[in-house]
Amino acid sequence: MTGGLNVDQQADGVVVVAGELSLTEAQALERHLSEVLATTDEQQVVLDLAGVAFIDSTGLGVLVRAHQAASQKGIRLTVRNPGPQAQRLLTLTGLDARLTLSEQTPADQRSTGATA
């Protein structure tokens, strides 16, 4: 995508995001998520933020708008593995209660090669 952000679209409805999610990168991610939500046959799309080192209010806005767009289409958008900085912002803004958040399960870790 852009120099500071990488997005890997997986076949199972998982979108893996890595890098920085700020003003510069937010529009690219928003376009990608809009395309995913418009074309997916999945009932759930998982946005994996484990590789996101930084997120600002612009990035949070992308998450909120994607969540709203998914809900309107009957798709569940889950935000998985927010890092410490992202989790702190989600908590401070109250978005942790509004968005669907989850942690990666051991089965997910095995399938992606991640270690605990």
N, C-alpha and C positions, 0 to 999 in steps of 0.2 A: 504494500500500500504506500505509505510514506516512509521517510527515513527513520522516524521515531516510533513507528508502529507496524507490527506484523500481525496479519490475521490469517488463520488457517481454518478453512471451512472443511469440516469432516462430514462424511456421508450419513452419520447417525444423528444429525441435527445439532451437533456440537460446534460452536464457533470458538476457537482458541485465540485469545488476544495476548500479545506480548509487546512490551515497550512502554512508551509514555502515551497517556490519553489526555491530551490537553487541547487548547484552542486549535492548534495547527492540525492535529490528527483527528479530532472529533468528527468533522464533516465526512471524512473518508469512511470512518466506522459507521456513521449513521446511514450513509448511502448503502454500505454493504449489508447492514442489518435490515434495511428496508427491502432490499432485493431478496434476501433470505426469507423474510416474512411473506413476501408476495409470491414466492415460488415454491415454498416447502409443502410437502405432504405430511410432515411430522405434526403431531399434536403438541409437542414440546420442543422448544429450542433452548439449548443450554449455552450460556455465554460464560466461558471459562476465563477468569481473570488472573489465574495463578502467575502468569508471566508479566503482569502489568506492574511496573515499578513506580509509576506516578499517575495519579488521576486528579483532575481539578474539577471545578464546578461545571465547566463545559462538558467534560466527560460524564459527570453525573446526570446532566441534562439529557445526554444521548441515552443513557440507561432508562431514564424515566419515560422518554418519548417512545423508545422501543418497547417498553413494558406496556404502555398504553396502546400502541399499534397492535401488538400481539393479542392483547385482551380483546380488542375490537374484532379480531379475526378468529377468536376462539382458540388461540394458541397460548400455551403456558410458557412464559419466558422465565427461565431460572438463571440467576447469577451465581456461579460456582467459584469457589476458591479465591475470594477477594484477598489480596495481600494485606498486611498490617495497616498501611497508609490508606488504602481504599476502604477497609473495614472501619477504620476510625472515622473517615468522612461520612460513610453510610450511617454510622451510629450517631454522629454529631448532628446530621441533618434530619434524622428520623427516617431515612429511606430504608434502613434495615427492617423496619416494620411494614413498609409499603411494598417493597420488592420481594420476590421469592428468592431466598438465599439458601444455598446448600454448600456442604463441603464435599470434596471428592471422597468416594467410598473406597475401601480396599480393593474391590473388584475393578473399579475405574482405574486405580493406580496400576494394577497389574496390566490392564489392557493398553495403557499409555506408556508403560515402562517407568513410571514415576516410583520413587522410593519414599518411604515414610520418614 
